């Protein structure tokens, strides 16, 4: 959500308009999907908000895809900044891809999101954001220590996030 706000404010015609676009994008890309997962976890539909069961991930990921498509339509047809639309498109592409992969293998979505975020920060704000690789390592180490993912799942997630989200964003902007 913070990445969405940063890109929207930086690329909006005014900071206030950027914040309004950020509300649309963050609400559809983060807000609604997180609310849906938290509600399902609280109701016992999933083990935790992490949705550790690979087979359990299809419904929340599908809801996230639908939410992002709706938000993307508002952004695109409402005249949001091109960079923000590119960010949301890259996120959507990644989410569709990871939804398919997670049906076969438990790739690390946390590692993927953190690596994709760093790639977009580098593209948008400059090379100092390469220091964000430390955050990717910390997120990955945490997932490993919690027993949620193997090193292969973490490495594949980080590579997929950086390549798809970062690569697609760089191409679109």
Secondary structure, 3 states (H helix, E strand, C coil): CHHHHHHHHHHCCCHHHHHHHHHHHHHHHHHHHHHHHHHHHHCCCCCCCCCCCHHHHHHHHHHHHHHHHHHHHHHHHHCCCHHHHHHHHHHHHHHHHHHHHHCCCCCCHHHHHHHHHHHHHHHHHCHHHHHHHHHHHHHHHHHHHCCCCCHHHHHHHHHHHHHHHHHHHHHHC
